[in-house]
Amino acid sequence: MSDNELTILSWNLAMFERSADAPTYWGQSDVEAAVRETLLAVKPDLVAYQELPGLVPFVETHDMIRSNPRSHSGNLATLVAHRLMASKPEAITVRGTGLLAVFPDRDLTVANVHLAPGRGSAEQRREQLRVVLQASPTERIVVIGDTNTRVDEEDAFADLGLEAPRPPGPTWDGHRNRFRGDSGAFRAYFTRAFTSGSVSIIDQRILDEPLDVDGQRFHLSDHFPLHVTVGW
């Protein structure tokens, strides 16, 4: 990866709950091991976790930004590849909303967010995004995470000066991923990436292939992870 590009994987891990389709023995340690295997295979520069149950999945190629704040559901955590930790990124917490990792040598902030849920919370989400942008000390900003936003909120992103191309497919798909068995059968782009300043999204991929364990196919979370490449 060049000095003017970064790859980021965002993943809401649903409190490490067990999928309704997983084997009965499947537990938190199995989730953690499967998450680790995914990260080692994908090799992102940064990992943005949402909805952690106070436990941060370990991966030996990354270190954690030294802050683990709560959102409205679970904890946030951001992992950074060892080579990028040499720049000593600063952590800034936006209470209940986000964890900002600031890289002064790149004039770049990566904000890991978990915004308010619910169709009726569009104005709250807009305000949360505004506060996150205001908290960034750099011009270049990437906002990524479980935004809980709907496509009819996209004009609000533009009003805030954010570029927000949609992912190539839904990051929540209750038709394909019956994580809780009774999950709503709808599709949405809840996990998204936004950019501001001179940062652009170069590529987006959704990791939506299920695991196959003892003949049972299931997902690790009700949200699909989103892998994003940004450049400036």
C-alpha positions in Angstrom: 0.0 0.0 0.0 1.4 3.4 -1.0 1.8 6.3 1.4 -1.3 8.0 0.0 -3.7 5.0 0.3 -5.2 3.1 3.2 -7.4 0.0 3.4 -10.0 -0.1 6.2 -12.3 -3.0 7.2 -15.4 -2.0 9.2 -17.3 -4.8 11.0 -20.3 -4.7 13.4 -19.8 -7.9 15.4 -23.3 -8.1 17.0 -22.0 -8.5 20.5 -20.4 -11.9 19.6 -23.9 -13.5 19.6 -24.3 -16.8 17.9 -26.1 -17.0 14.6 -29.3 -19.0 14.7 -27.8 -21.1 11.9 -24.5 -21.9 13.7 -23.7 -25.2 15.4 -25.0 -25.3 19.0 -21.5 -25.5 20.4 -20.5 -22.2 18.6 -19.4 -19.6 21.2 -17.4 -16.4 21.7 -14.0 -18.0 21.3 -15.1 -19.5 18.0 -16.3 -16.1 16.8 -13.0 -14.5 17.8 -10.9 -17.2 16.0 -13.0 -16.7 12.8 -12.7 -13.0 12.9 -8.9 -13.3 13.4 -8.7 -15.6 10.4 -10.6 -13.1 8.3 -8.3 -10.2 9.2 -5.2 -12.3 8.5 -6.5 -13.1 5.1 -7.7 -9.6 4.1 -4.8 -7.7 5.7 -6.5 -4.3 6.1 -4.4 -1.4 7.4 -7.1 -0.4 9.9 -10.0 -2.4 11.4 -13.1 -0.5 12.8 -15.1 -2.7 15.1 -18.6 -1.8 16.4 -20.8 -3.7 18.9 -18.1 -5.5 20.9 -19.1 -7.1 24.2 -16.1 -5.6 26.0 -13.8 -8.1 24.3 -11.6 -7.0 21.4 -10.7 -9.8 18.9 -6.9 -10.2 18.9 -4.8 -10.3 15.7 -1.1 -10.4 15.9 -0.5 -8.1 12.9 -2.3 -5.1 14.5 -2.3 -3.0 17.7 -5.4 -1.3 19.3 -5.8 2.4 19.5 -5.8 2.9 23.3 -9.5 3.7 23.7 -12.5 1.4 23.8 -15.5 3.6 24.2 -19.2 2.6 24.4 -21.7 3.5 21.8 -25.5 3.0 22.2 -24.8 -0.7 21.9 -21.6 -2.3 22.9 -18.1 -1.0 22.5 -16.0 0.5 19.6 -12.4 -0.4 18.9 -10.0 0.4 16.2 -7.0 -1.7 15.2 -4.0 -0.3 13.3 -1.3 -2.3 11.5 2.0 -2.3 13.2 3.8 -0.3 10.5 1.3 2.6 10.9 1.5 2.6 14.7 5.0 4.0 14.4 3.4 7.3 13.7 1.8 7.2 17.1 -1.8 8.0 16.1 -3.9 10.0 18.6 -7.3 8.8 19.8 -10.2 11.2 20.2 -13.5 9.9 21.6 -16.9 11.4 20.6 -19.0 10.2 23.5 -21.6 7.6 22.5 -20.9 7.9 18.8 -17.3 7.5 17.6 -13.6 6.8 18.0 -11.3 9.0 15.9 -7.8 7.8 15.0 -5.7 10.8 14.0 -2.5 10.3 11.9 -0.7 13.7 12.0 2.0 12.6 9.5 -0.7 12.0 6.9 -3.0 14.9 7.9 -5.7 12.2 8.2 -8.4 11.2 10.6 -10.3 7.9 10.5 -13.5 8.0 12.5 -15.0 4.7 13.5 -18.7 5.4 14.2 -21.8 3.7 15.5 -24.7 6.1 14.9 -28.2 6.1 16.3 -30.5 3.3 15.1 -34.1 3.6 13.7 -35.7 5.2 10.7 -36.9 8.1 12.9 -33.4 9.0 14.0 -32.2 10.7 10.8 -31.8 14.1 12.4 -29.9 12.6 15.3 -27.5 10.8 12.9 -26.9 14.0 11.0 -26.0 15.8 14.2 -23.7 13.0 15.3 -21.9 13.1 11.9 -21.6 16.9 12.3 -20.0 16.5 15.8 -17.6 13.8 14.5 -16.5 16.1 11.7 -16.1 19.0 14.1 -13.9 16.9 16.4 -11.4 16.0 13.6 -8.2 18.1 13.8 -7.3 17.3 10.2 -8.8 18.3 6.9 -8.7 14.8 5.5 -11.4 12.7 7.1 -12.7 9.2 6.6 -15.9 8.3 8.5 -16.6 4.6 8.5 -18.8 2.2 10.5 -22.3 1.1 11.2 -24.1 4.4 10.3 -27.6 3.0 10.5 -28.4 5.4 7.7 -31.0 5.0 4.9 -30.5 5.9 1.3 -33.0 8.8 1.6 -30.5 10.5 4.0 -27.9 10.9 1.2 -28.7 14.5 0.6 -27.9 15.2 4.3 -24.4 13.7 3.7 -23.7 16.0 0.8 -24.9 19.0 2.9 -22.2 18.1 5.5 -19.6 18.1 2.7 -19.3 14.3 2.7 -18.8 12.1 -0.3 -20.6 8.8 0.2 -20.7 6.5 -2.8 -22.9 3.5 -1.9 -21.3 0.1 -1.3 -21.6 -2.3 -4.3 -24.4 -4.1 -2.4 -26.4 -4.2 0.9 -24.3 -4.4 4.0 -27.4 -5.7 5.8 -29.4 -8.4 4.0 -32.1 -10.1 6.0 -33.0 -12.3 3.0 -29.6 -13.9 2.8 -28.5 -13.6 6.4 -31.0 -14.9 9.0 -28.7 -14.3 11.9 -31.3 -14.2 14.5 -33.8 -16.4 12.7 -36.5 -13.7 12.9 -34.3 -10.9 11.5 -36.3 -8.4 9.3 -36.3 -9.6 5.7 -35.1 -6.3 4.3 -31.9 -4.9 2.7 -30.0 -1.8 3.7 -26.6 0.0 3.5 -26.1 0.5 7.2 -22.3 0.1 7.1 -20.9 2.8 5.0 -17.8 5.0 4.4 -17.8 8.8 4.0 -14.9 11.1 3.1 -14.2 14.8 3.3 -11.3 17.0 2.4 -9.1 15.6 -0.4 -9.8 11.9 0.5 -11.7 9.7 -2.0 -13.0 6.2 -1.9 -11.2 4.1 -4.5 -12.7 0.7 -3.9 -15.4 -1.0 -1.8 -15.9 -4.7 -1.2 -18.5 -6.5 0.9 -17.3 -9.7 2.6 -20.6 -11.6 2.4 -19.6 -15.2 2.0 -20.9 -17.4 4.9 -18.8 -19.7 7.0 -19.3 -23.5 6.4 -18.8 -25.3 9.7 -19.8 -29.0 10.1 -22.1 -28.6 7.1 -23.9 -25.5 8.5 -23.6 -22.2 6.6 -23.9 -19.0 8.6 -22.5 -15.5 9.1 -20.5 -14.2 12.1 -22.8 -11.1 12.4 -26.0 -9.7 11.2 -23.9 -7.1 9.4 -21.6 -7.9 6.5 -18.0 -6.5 6.9 -17.1 -3.7 4.5 -13.6 -3.4 3.1 -12.8 0.1 1.7 -9.7 1.5 0.0 -9.3 5.3 0.3 -6.7 7.6 -1.3 -5.7 11.2 -1.4 
